[in-house]
C-alpha cells in the first residue's frame, strides 16, 4: 500500500539518490521511521546513525541474494550434468527386467582326421577309439556346446530382445530371470544385419519390462548404465558416459552404434544400455579390445534402429525394409569435380539393376541428393533412410544429372525379396584387340581372345585393366588388374581407343579429373582419377 502513496522520495544526506525502492521501503518498515507529507510528496529525514544502519542492511541483503544466486546456479549446473549421487535406485528398479541367456548347441563329432594321433600299440589306443568313435565310419560322438549372453524384457507378456549372435544356431534357449526362475524361450525372429533377435517366453504372470527411449536425443557426455551377464557372473551393473554417437563398425549396412566407456565384457552381449530415465537407448553388442576384456570401448546398437526392427519381428517374424534398387557409392573431391558438383556430398549411383530405381528412370551416374524429403549426405545416410521407409511407399527422390537437379517419384520395393534374386549384368560384345597405357594403367580391349586369356565372363564388355602402376592415382583409388572399365567421362567405352579419345578431350576442355565406371565381378563403382598425371 505504501507504493501507491509514494510519488517521490526525498532523502537527505544520502549521496546515492538511485536507491532501490524495495530496500528503502524495507528499511523504513523495519526501523519504524516516521515520515510526513509535504505538497503531496513523502518526505523522510534520516539521522546519521540511520543512514549507517540503512547502508549496512542493504549490503547484507545484497550479499545474501548473491550467495543464494550462486547456490541456485550451482544446483542447476549439477542437475544439467545429470550425475546421480548413486545408481542404486535405478539398478534396483531395472534389474528385474534384465535376463541372463544360456544357449546350447549340438556340434557334430570330430572325424578321423581331427583325432589326436595315438601311437599304435599304446595302452591308451583303445580308450581314445572308444571316446572318439561313434559306430561306423569313425565319426566322433556329437557334443553339446553352451554359450552365455544377456537380454531384456520389452513386454509384460514375455517378449525379450537380445543379440542375434547370442542365440545363433542354438538348439535350446534358456532364460534366467532376476529372481532365479528359468523359462525356455522360443525364437520369434532375427535380423543379422543389425544383430538383433526377438525371443518369447510363456510366463504364468506378467513380467517386469522396460521400454525404448529416443537415442537420437542422447548427447555425448550423458550418463548411461549397462546391466548384463558379463563372463557369466550374472546381473552385473556398470556405468559410464556416452563417448560418441553414430559410430559404424562396418558390421552391416545399418550400423548406428553408441560408444560408451561403461564396462562391457563377454556375456554383456544383448543386454540393455539405459539412460538416466530408465529407458533403453542401446543394445550392447560389441567391444574393441586387444585382450578380450573391457578397456572402455563398448558399442551399443542405437534404439532408433533396434526399436523398428523389434516391431517388425514382433509383427511379421522378419524385417521388411524399403528397397530403392540402385548400387551407390560415396563421392570424393575428384568425383565431385568431374560431375560438376559444388561439394562432395550425396550418393553416386554406380549401377541400376532391374527394380524400382530403373522403373522410375534413375540412371547410372546420377547423384542422389535427397530422399523422401531428407538430405542425403553420403551412402550411409541414404541406406538408413531407404531401409526405414515402408515397402510400397511412393517417395520423391531428388537427383543431380548433367548439371541439373530433377525430382523422380519411386515406388519402393522390399529389400529382403530383392536379395534373394541374383542380379546378372548385361552388356554388348566389343571389337578388336589393342593395348595402351593411360594414367598408370595398362589397358586392353576385350575380345573373345582376351576373355579367355583373362578368364572373363562371356558377356564382359569394355576395356580390361592388365596392370596398374603402384605409384599412380589409379592404384591409390583402388583400381587393380582384372578390373573392367565400362564408362569414362559418362560415355560407354568398348576399346582402348575410346578411352584415349575421352581422356584427351577432357584435358583439352580444362577438366582436372575424369570419372570412370569400373566393374569387378558382380560389383560396379565409379572412380574419379586426376588428369594431372596425363
KOLDRENZA-256769 format. One line per 4 residues: number of its first residue (from 0); their letters; for each residue x, y, z of C-alpha. Coordinates in steps of 0.05 Angstrom, whole numbers, always signed. Each point is the difference from the previous one (the first is absolute). Layout:
NUM) A) X Y Z ~ ...
// end
This chain:
0) XXXX) +0 +0 +0 ~ +59 +46 +13 ~ +20 -5 -74 ~ -67 +29 -21
4) XXXX) +11 +61 +46 ~ +71 +16 -18 ~ +10 +46 -59 ~ +69 +23 +16
8) XXXX) +48 -14 +57 ~ +48 +55 +20 ~ +58 -27 +41 ~ +44 +49 +37
12) XXXX) +75 -12 +11 ~ +3 -61 -45 ~ +48 +9 -59 ~ -28 -58 -41
16) XXXX) -69 +24 -19 ~ -15 -61 -46 ~ -16 -45 +59 ~ -41 -62 -15
20) XXXX) -70 +16 +24 ~ -11 -70 +28 ~ +61 +6 +46 ~ -23 +69 +23
24) XXXX) -71 -23 +16 ~ +27 -61 +37 ~ +45 +46 +41 ~ -56 +49 +16
28) XXXX) -45 -55 +24 ~ +53 -38 +40 ~ +26 +62 +36 ~ -68 +33 +12
32) XXXX) +24 +65 -30 ~ -51 +57 -1 ~ -17 +37 -64 ~ -47 +58 -18
36) XXXX) -34 +27 -61 ~ +21 +67 -31 ~ -37 +23 -62 ~ -20 -71 -18
40) XXXX) +70 -29 +9 ~ +26 -46 +54 ~ +58 +33 +36 ~ +47 -41 +44
44) XXXX) +58 +29 +40 ~ +54 -50 +21 ~ +48 +9 +57 ~ +74 -18 -9
48) XXXX) -9 -65 +38 ~ -61 -19 -41 ~ +39 +11 -64 ~ +55 -47 +25
52) XXXX) -51 -53 +19 ~ -33 +7 -68 ~ +65 -10 -38 ~ +18 -61 +43
56) XXXX) -69 -30 -9 ~ +3 +9 -76 ~ +70 -31 -2 ~ -23 -62 +39
60) XXXX) -61 -9 -45 ~ +41 +6 -64 ~ +52 -50 +26 ~ -53 -50 +21
64) XXXX) -33 +6 -69 ~ +67 -10 -34 ~ +16 -63 +40 ~ -70 -27 -13
68) XXXX) +9 +12 -75 ~ +67 -36 -1 ~ -31 -59 +37 ~ -58 -2 -48
72) XXXX) +46 +2 -61 ~ +44 -55 +29 ~ -62 -43 +13 ~ -25 +12 -71
76) XXXX) +69 -18 -28 ~ +2 -65 +39 ~ -70 -18 -25 ~ +20 +15 -72
80) XXXX) +58 -49 +5 ~ -48 -53 +25 ~ +53 -33 +44 ~ -37 -41 +52
84) XXXX) +26 -8 +71 ~ -13 -74 -9 ~ -25 -48 -53 ~ -30 -46 +53
88) XXXX) -73 +20 -7 ~ +3 -5 -76 ~ +35 -67 +2 ~ -50 -27 +50
92) XXXX) -58 +23 -42 ~ +26 -26 -67 ~ +36 -65 +17 ~ -63 -43 +2
96) XXXX) -12 +15 -74 ~ +70 -24 -20 ~ +13 -74 -13 ~ +58 -49 -7
100) XXXX) -2 -43 -62 ~ +31 -69 -5 ~ +0 -37 -67 ~ +19 -71 -17
104) XXXX) +20 -26 -69 ~ +14 -69 -26 ~ +67 -4 -36 ~ +17 -58 -45
108) XXXX) +55 -45 +24 ~ +71 +3 -27 ~ +20 -46 -57 ~ +62 -43 -6
112) XXXX) +43 +56 -26 ~ -15 +44 +60 ~ +16 -53 +52 ~ +62 +4 +43
116) XXXX) +55 -45 -29 ~ +12 -58 +48 ~ +59 -46 -13 ~ -21 -70 -22
120) XXXX) +5 -49 +57 ~ -8 +55 +53 ~ -38 -21 +63 ~ -46 +60 -14
124) XXXX) -16 -21 -71 ~ -65 -37 +17 ~ -21 +55 +48 ~ +6 +54 -53
128) XXXX) -36 -43 -52 ~ -58 -10 +47 ~ -2 +74 +16 ~ +2 +27 -71
132) XXXX) -35 -54 -40 ~ -74 -2 -6 ~ -12 -62 -40 ~ +12 -8 -75
136) XXXX) +45 +48 -38 ~ +39 +21 +61 ~ -44 +61 +12 ~ +9 +30 +69
140) XXXX) -57 +8 +48 ~ -41 +64 -5 ~ +12 +47 +58 ~ -38 +56 +32
144) XXXX) +27 +71 +2 ~ -28 +56 +43 ~ +6 +76 -4 ~ -20 +57 +45
148) XXXX) -30 +68 -15 ~ -49 +53 +25 ~ -68 +27 -20 ~ -57 +42 +25
152) XXXX) -76 -7 +4 ~ -39 +51 -42 ~ -71 -21 +15 ~ -39 -30 +58
156) XXXX) -20 -60 -43 ~ +72 -23 -8 ~ +34 +29 -62 ~ +75 +4 +11
160) XXXX) +53 +37 -42 ~ +72 -24 -7 ~ +56 -5 -52 ~ -7 -48 -58
164) XXXX) +71 -26 +12 ~ -20 -20 +71 ~ -53 -50 -24 ~ +27 -16 -70
168) XXXX) -5 -75 -16 ~ -26 -15 +70 ~ -41 -64 +11 ~ -26 +25 +67
172) XXXX) -5 +69 +31 ~ -10 +5 +75 ~ -17 +67 +33 ~ +19 +12 +72
176) XXXX) -36 +57 +36 ~ +23 +44 +57 ~ -39 -41 +51 ~ +35 -65 -23
180) XXXX) -59 -27 -40 ~ +17 -34 -66 ~ -43 -6 -63 ~ +13 -28 -69
184) XXXX) -5 +52 -55 ~ -26 -5 -71 ~ +35 +38 -57 ~ -50 +48 -33
188) XXXX) +46 +32 -51 ~ +70 +25 -13 ~ +35 +54 -40 ~ +73 -15 -14
192) XXXX) +10 +68 -32 ~ -9 +35 +67 ~ +18 -61 +43 ~ -68 +1 +35
196) XXXX) -44 -59 +19 ~ -69 -3 +33 ~ -18 -56 +48 ~ -65 -19 +36
200) XXXX) -13 -35 +66 ~ -66 -24 +29 ~ -4 +24 +72 ~ -56 -13 +50
204) XXXX) -3 +73 +20 ~ +17 +68 -32 ~ +74 +13 -3 ~ +36 +65 +18
208) XXXX) +22 +33 -64 ~ +34 +63 -26 ~ -13 +45 -60 ~ +43 +33 -53
212) XXXX) +22 +72 +6 ~ +21 +48 -56 ~ +73 -11 -15 ~ +0 +59 -48
216) XXXX) -6 +49 +58 ~ +56 -33 +41 ~ +61 +45 +4 ~ +74 -15 +5
220) XXXX) +17 +5 +74 ~ -68 -25 +25 ~ +2 -52 +55 ~ -21 -71 -19
224) XXXX) -5 -66 +37 ~ +9 -71 -27 ~ -28 -63 +33 ~ +17 -69 -23
228) XXXX) +34 -67 +9 ~ +75 +15 -10 ~ +43 -63 -2 ~ -59 -39 +29
232) XXXX) +0 +40 +66 ~ -73 +19 -8 ~ -38 +65 +13 ~ +60 +44 +3
236) XXXX) -7 +76 -4 ~ +50 +49 -30 ~ -6 +74 -15 ~ +35 +51 -43
240) XXXX) -13 +54 -51 ~ -16 +3 -74 ~ +68 +8 -33 ~ -25 +9 -72
244) XXXX) -62 -10 -42 ~ -15 -26 -71 ~ +60 -46 -1 ~ +7 -53 -54
248) XXXX) +38 -65 +9 ~ -11 -20 -72 ~ -38 -60 +26 ~ -62 +15 -43
252) XXXX) -34 +52 -43 ~ -41 +28 +58 ~ +55 +11 +51 ~ -18 +55 +50
256) XXXX) +38 -14 +64 ~ +4 +39 +65 ~ +71 -3 +26 ~ +6 -2 +76
260) XXXX) +54 -9 +53 ~ -47 -39 +45 ~ +32 -68 +11 ~ -26 -50 -52
264) XXXX) +31 -70 -2 ~ -15 -67 -31 ~ -68 -21 +24 ~ -27 +71 -1
268) XXXX) -20 -10 -73 ~ -75 +11 -9 ~ -7 +38 +66 ~ -30 +70 +6
272) XXXX) +34 +68 +4 ~ -44 +46 +42 ~ -5 +75 +4 ~ -12 +33 +67
276) XXXX) -75 -3 -12 ~ +3 -76 +0 ~ -13 -5 -75 ~ +38 -46 -47
280) XXXX) +40 +42 -50 ~ +45 -56 -25 ~ +13 -75 -3 ~ +71 -18 +22
284) XXXX) +30 -35 -60 ~ +76 +4 -7 ~ +65 +23 +31 ~ +67 +19 -27
288) XXXX) +55 -30 +42 ~ +70 -28 -9 ~ -11 -52 +55 ~ -74 -16 -3
292) XXXX) -18 +41 +62 ~ -29 +69 +8 ~ +46 +58 -12 ~ -55 +52 -4
296) XXXX) -17 -10 -74 ~ -70 -31 +1 ~ -52 +6 -54 ~ -76 -3 +4
300) XXXX) -47 -2 -60 ~ -44 +61 +7 ~ -73 -6 +19 ~ -18 +40 -62
304) XXXX) +21 -61 -41 ~ -19 -55 +50 ~ -70 +26 +14 ~ -23 -5 -72
308) XXXX) +32 -69 -9 ~ -34 -27 +63 ~ -68 +26 -22 ~ +7 -34 -68
312) XXXX) +25 -65 +30 ~ -59 +0 +49 ~ -51 +14 -55 ~ +28 -40 -59
316) XXXX) +55 -45 +29 ~ +48 +33 -49 ~ +23 +69 -23 ~ -33 +37 -58
320) XXXX) +45 +56 -24 ~ -9 +47 -58 ~ +42 -12 -63 ~ +18 +53 -50
324) XXXX) +36 -48 -47 ~ +65 +37 -14 ~ +73 -12 +13 ~ +32 +61 +32
328) XXXX) +66 +27 +24 ~ +28 +60 +36 ~ +28 +60 -38 ~ +70 +27 +9
332) XXXX) +27 +67 -24 ~ +24 -26 -67 ~ -68 -30 -14 ~ -35 +64 +21
336) XXXX) +43 +40 -48 ~ -12 -48 -57 ~ -75 +0 +12 ~ -5 +75 +7
340) XXXX) -22 +0 +73 ~ +15 +57 +46 ~ +19 -47 +57 ~ +14 -74 +11
344) XXXX) -69 -17 +27 ~ -56 -48 -18 ~ +0 -72 -24 ~ +26 -17 -70
348) XXXX) -39 -53 -37 ~ +50 -51 -28 ~ -50 -51 -25 ~ -75 -7 -12
352) XXXX) -24 -73 -5 ~ -72 -17 -14 ~ -42 +28 +56 ~ -35 +62 +27
356) XXXX) +57 +47 -18 ~ +4 -23 -72 ~ -76 +2 -7 ~ -1 +72 +24
360) XXXX) +55 +22 -48 ~ +61 +6 +46 ~ +64 -9 -41 ~ +71 -21 +16
364) XXXX) +39 +64 +13 ~ -57 +37 +33 ~ +15 +30 +68 ~ -56 -8 +52
368) XXXX) -4 +65 +40 ~ -66 -11 +38 ~ -44 -59 +18 ~ -72 +9 +24
372) XXXX) +14 +71 +24 ~ +65 -17 +36 ~ +67 +26 -25 ~ +49 -55 -20
376) XXXX) +70 +16 +23 ~ +31 -68 -15 ~ -17 -73 -16 ~ -8 -18 +73
380) XXXX) -54 +52 +9 ~ -37 -23 -62 ~ +3 -74 +19 ~ -29 +17 +68
384) XXXX) -55 +44 -28 ~ -21 -52 -53 ~ +2 -57 +50 ~ -45 +37 +49
388) XXXX) -51 +16 -54 ~ -61 -44 -9 ~ -4 -51 -56 ~ -45 +26 -56
392) XXXX) +6 +73 +20 ~ +5 +52 -56 ~ +57 +47 +16 ~ +31 +60 -34
396) XXXX) +73 -6 -18 ~ +39 +61 -21 ~ +59 -16 -46 ~ +55 +39 -33
400) XXXX) +10 -17 -74 ~ +37 +38 -55 ~ +9 +62 +43 ~ -74 +5 +20
404) XXXX) -44 -26 +56 ~ -65 -37 -13 ~ -51 -36 +43 ~ -20 -72 -13
408) XXXX) -56 -39 +34 ~ +19 -71 +20 ~ -45 -55 +27 ~ +44 -38 +49
412) XXXX) +8 -75 -3 ~ +21 -48 +55 ~ +74 -10 +12 ~ -6 -70 +29
416) XXXX) -36 -24 -63 ~ +51 +33 -46 ~ +59 -33 +36 ~ -27 -69 -18
420) XXXX) +6 +16 -74 ~ +68 -4 -33 ~ +12 +61 -42 ~ +38 -15 -65
424) XXXX) +26 +61 -38 ~ -10 +4 -75 ~ +49 +30 -51 ~ +18 +2 -73
428) XXXX) +59 -36 -32 ~ +58 +47 -20 ~ +45 -4 -60 ~ +75 -3 -13
432) XXXX) +62 -13 +42 ~ +46 +57 +18 ~ +42 +19 +60 ~ +18 +69 +27
436) XXXX) +22 +34 +64 ~ -40 +57 +31 ~ +8 +33 +69 ~ +44 -56 +26
440) XXXX) -45 -55 -25 ~ +17 -51 -53 ~ -66 -11 -38 ~ -25 -49 -52
444) XXXX) -64 -3 -42 ~ -43 -61 +16 ~ -11 -52 -54 ~ -15 -74 -1
448) XXXX) +75 -13 +6 ~ +11 +47 +58 ~ -61 -28 +37 ~ +32 -68 -1
452) XXXX) +69 +27 +16 ~ -25 +41 +60 ~ -54 -51 +20 ~ -55 +52 -9
456) XXXX) -75 -16 -6 ~ -26 -11 -70 ~ -41 +64 +2 ~ +56 +44 +27
460) XXXX) +8 +64 -39 ~ +43 +62 +7 ~ +75 +8 +10 ~ +39 -48 +44
464) XXXX) +53 +24 +49 ~ +62 -44 -8 ~ +46 +36 +49 ~ +2 +62 +45
468) XXXX) +61 +41 +19 ~ +2 +0 +76 ~ +21 +73 +1 ~ -60 +23 -41
472) XXXX) -64 +33 +22 ~ -38 -59 -30 ~ +35 -49 +47 ~ -13 +46 +60
476) XXXX) -74 +3 -19 ~ -4 -76 +1 ~ +2 -19 -74 ~ +34 -68 -8
480) XXXX) +19 -49 -55 ~ -62 -38 -23 ~ -47 +59 +8 ~ -42 +21 -60
484) XXXX) -12 +72 -20 ~ -69 +7 -32 ~ -8 +76 +2 ~ +46 +60 -2
488) XXXX) -25 +72 +4 ~ -72 -26 +2 ~ +8 -34 -68 ~ +1 -74 -15
492) XXXX) +68 -28 -20 ~ +13 -64 -39 ~ +72 +9 -24 ~ +63 +33 +26
496) XXXX) -8 +51 -56 ~ -64 +23 +33 ~ +36 +13 +66 ~ +59 +36 -32
500) XXXX) -48 +46 -39 ~ -42 +15 +62 ~ +61 +15 +43 ~ +28 +47 -54
504) XXXX) -66 +37 -7 ~ -6 +10 +75 ~ +71 +28 +4 ~ -12 +48 -58
508) XXXX) -63 +25 +32 ~ +38 +18 +64 ~ -28 -56 +44 ~ +42 -19 +60
512) XXXX) -29 -69 +10 ~ -37 -55 -37 ~ -56 -45 +25 ~ +4 -74 -18
516) XXXX) -48 -57 +14 ~ +39 -62 +21 ~ -27 -71 +6 ~ +30 -54 +43
520) XXXX) -39 -65 +2 ~ -73 +16 +12 ~ +15 +68 +30 ~ +9 +67 -34
524) XXXX) +24 +67 +27 ~ +21 +68 -25 ~ +71 +23 +7 ~ +23 +72 -9
528) XXXX) +71 +4 -27 ~ +43 +62 -3 ~ +22 +20 -70 ~ +63 +34 +26
532) XX) +41 -63 -14 ~ -20 -1 -73
// end
